[in-house]
């Protein structure tokens, strides 16, 4: 075809046979047009100098004409295909090495005028392969590191072994790395592949780069494929729900360095399970399935099935199991019916028993109510009986000095803080000066807080030491209570913070005195409460104590256990009924024999010690308890006339012994002997000087005290030689 005029328009093709007469010519149905090809760009714009890059040239009218030629410099680009908008060809190797070359495109005789260039760069290289091993079936992931890897369009890895070549694909990640799957060494298992093997050829297919077809810079190894034993002889493994599936085999973990392991996938049917791998077995935690499923193991390019697993259902019941359950249910129903019949019969019996017990309980409740009513009537008393005889001066108040010392230093009578400073030698002045300086430091809040905190950090600082330090500090600061209160606030704040840090329960705070702050708080309260106790709370408390004591002494009191007939404590209540009688003794004050007689109420069931305590309470009721004589230091002596005297004791030769138990002597005991004559008696602290005050008392009427209460409290417990005669015993009686 010749060149067309520049202004040619599309038209039909006219065909003539022989001569161009109307009967010898024809026109095409299609229109033929003359176009001008043009190019706009290419992709990619660079490739390795070894060529082989698949280049796509983009433009317009590139599909026109009958032939096309693409030149990269002076080298022809191997034509692959074209469309109206694209021409595809493979670049030829560069004759000039690395650099840019011009691209020229010719369509038939038309030369495309646009200028395009293509860059030849250095061929890609491979520097490292990780890991340098795979299994015979291949398809394990590898990481390839090198240079200019991004110019490779379809990278592949090749292996040749035993005359067979295997290829696998790679994926470019960036300029320096790509991921590949190892090619398989052999298509299927062959004998002799039970050990690691090297491939005959190992390399890469990177476009037209021939230098990497055989890559010799690696010691790539192929390990034998993992082998799995059948799950069972018949190929189906019976498995309970939730039990792990164990797949046994060999070569499961290749002995390769680098810590890379094979990635196993185990499918139960189509559901994967969690896998744990060891050298000889693979442990699979099956999903929550029931029924029979095929087990498939996938690792690399190896897909193998060691058999199937049949997971039994928990709810699946066999016919024997259904029959057994039905029989057991029937037997259980019969047993339940028998139990119900027995229960019904037993219930009737229990109802009758309950009615009888209810009647007994009603009777018992009536008796108890009556006893409580009588006991309540006995407990009625008038507080005026106590307050009328109690003088305000007899309330045992301690002076502030004694009160404070007993709180600060309990159990220490002669404490050094009560004495003058005595220092041996010539150190008196230095010691006093040091104490004054230390007192100034004590008045410094920062020093005092640091001093206390430092002491408490010492492990050897015991609880007793903490109490002594707190008492000494409060002794020094009791004249400056505002300053002491401020220091105490800081110490309590520290104590609360420490309690919160140790996460102790708030109720445990201040439960025990285990710190200086807690002991100081106790002493602080003691100082401030003294006036309140003396002016307000002391008298009602003492009155309450006396009232309770008077109420308890109206009835029997066990001198050993302290249990009483009128005790306020349920645990200290005498349960047994005791017959007793009230006796009235008229006592004379031993300090003033001319004073009026003092009536003393005693019980005939009182022991001798209890009688002495009641007499002392009556005689010294307005005297502080600490100044009274004690009952153990006095004797109760019976006098008959002026010469005959008998000392009464809780235990003497007349004490009754019952089954190796001694019964303490009471007033009733001496009355029962009928060896005592109703006369006068006295209570005194008789010692060697004959003139000692004594307290005489006698019965108001013979009916109240039918015998002479023989009492004289003395520190000597001697018995006169006339005692056997007074007791009506024979001369051979042992009375020591």
C-alpha positions, 0 to 999 in steps of 0.5 A: 500500500502506498502512502495516503494523502494527508486529507484522506478520509475513511472509505470502502475498499474497491476491488476490481477483477481485470478491468474496473468496469461496474460489472467487474468491481465491488465495494467492501461493507466496512470502511477503511481508514488511515490513522497516525499511531502515537505513544504516551508511555511505557511500563515498567520504565526499567529492567535488568541489563540481562533483558527479559523484562515484559514492557508494555508501551501505551498509546493510540492506534498502535494496532494499525498496519500489518507489522510493528517494530520496537527498538531499545537502542539498537536492540529489537524488543521481542514482540509479544502482542498488541492492541489499539492502545498497547504493544507488549514485548520483551526487552533484549539484553543491553549491549552498552551495560547499565544506562538509559536507551531510547525507544523507537516504535515503527508501524509498517513504514510509519515512525512514531515521533514521540521520545521514550526511554528505558533504564537498564540497571544492574541485574538482581542478586541474591545474598541470603536465603532463610531458612536454608532447608525445606522438606521433600514436598516443598511449599515451605515459606522462605525469605530471600534477601538481595538487591534490585529484586523489585525489577523482577516481574515474575520471580520463581525458584527452581530446583533440579534433582534426579533429572526432574526440575521443579519450580515454585513462585515468589512474591516481591516485597521490596527492593531487597526482599521477597518471599518464596515457597520452596520447590518440591524435590520430588513429586512423590515419595521414593525410597532413599529419601529418609535422610537430608539431601542436597539438590543437583541444581538450586537457583532462581528464574529472574526475567532473563538473568542467567547468573542466578539460574544456578545459585551456588552460594547456599547449602540448601537442604531437603529433609525427609517428609514427615510420616504419620502412622495410621490412627487405627488398624481399621482406619477409624479412631473412636474418640470421646468428646474433648479428648485430644487426638494423638498422631504418631509418626517420625521426621515431624521436627527437622533437625535444623538450626535457626529455631524455625519449625514446620507449620502444621495444619490439622483439619477434622473434616473442614474444621482446624484444631489446635496443634502441639508438635513433638519429635514423635507425635502431634497432639490435636485438641479437637473442636466441639464436634460429634460424628465421623470426620476425616483427619487431614494433615497439611505441612508445606506441600504434603497433604496426608490423611492418617485416617478418620476419627469418630467422636462419640456423642455424650447423649448417644444411648445404646439399647442396653443403656436405655433398658438399664436406665428404664429398669433402674428408673422403675426400681427407683420409683418403687423405692420412692413409693415405699419411702413415702408410705414409711414417711407418712406413717412416721409423720403420724407418730411424730405428730403425736410425739410433738403434741405430747412435747408441746404440752410438756413445753407449755407446762415447763414454760408456765413453771419457768414463768412463775419462777422468773416472776418470783425471782424478779420479785426477789430482785426488787430493791430500793437504791435508797437502802444503799445511798442512805448509808453511803457517805460521799467521802467513802467513794474510792477516788485516787489523787491525780498523782497516783491515778496518773502513775497507775495509768502511765506506769502500771505495776511500778510503785517507786518509779524514777520519775517520782524521785529526785535525780541522783547521779553518783560522782561529779556528774550531777550538773552535767546530767541536769544540763543534758536533761534541760537540753533534751527537754528543749529538743522534746519541745521541738515538734520536728525533733520529737516526731523524728525521734519517735518514728526513728525508734519505731523503725528499730526491730529491737524496739519492743511493745513494752519499750513503746509504752514506756517511751509514750508514758515518759513523753506524756509525763514531760508534756502534761503541762503542755497538752496543746503541744502534746495534742498537735504531736499526737495528731501527726502520729495518728495520721501516720498510723492511719496511713500505715494501716491503709497501706497494709490494707488492714481492716479499719476495725483493727485500728486502735484495737491493740496498743502496739505503737507509741501513738496508741499509748500516747492516745491512751494517756491523753484520754486518761489525763483529760478524764480524771476530773470527769471521773472524779466529779461526774462519772465516779460516783454513779459507777461506784454506786452501781458497783455497790448496788450490784454487789449488795444485790448478789450478796442477798443470795448464795455465792459460790466462793470457789467459782464465783457463781451467784444466785442473783448474778447478772451473767448467765454464765455465772448463775447457780442453777441448783436450788439452795436452801438458806437463811438470812442472819443479822449480826450486830457489830461494834466498830473496833476503832470506837467501842462506844459507837453504835452497833452495826447490823451485818446481814449474813447467810447461814450458807456463807463460808467463814471467809465470806462472813469475814468479808461482809463484816469488813465491808460493814465496818469499813464501808466509808474507807478506801478499799486499799486502806482496809484490812484484808480478810486473809490477814484476819481470823474469825474467833469464837469466844465463850466467856473470857478464856474459851476461844475457838478460831473458825476456818474454812477448813479444820478438823471438823471439815466434812469429806465426801468421796475425797471432796472437802466441803468448806465450813459454813455457819450452818456447819458450825450450827449443826455441830451444836458445840457452840453456845450462843454468846458474844463474838468479836472481830479484831486484828489481834496480834501480840499486844493485848490491847488491839481494837476488836469488833464485837457483835451478837445476835439481836434475838435468839431466833435470828442467831441460835448459836454464838458466832465465834469470831475474832479475826487474828493473825495467829491461828493457835487453838487453846488447850481448852478447845477439845473440852469446848468441842465436847471431844475426848482428850485423845482428839487430834486438833492440830 
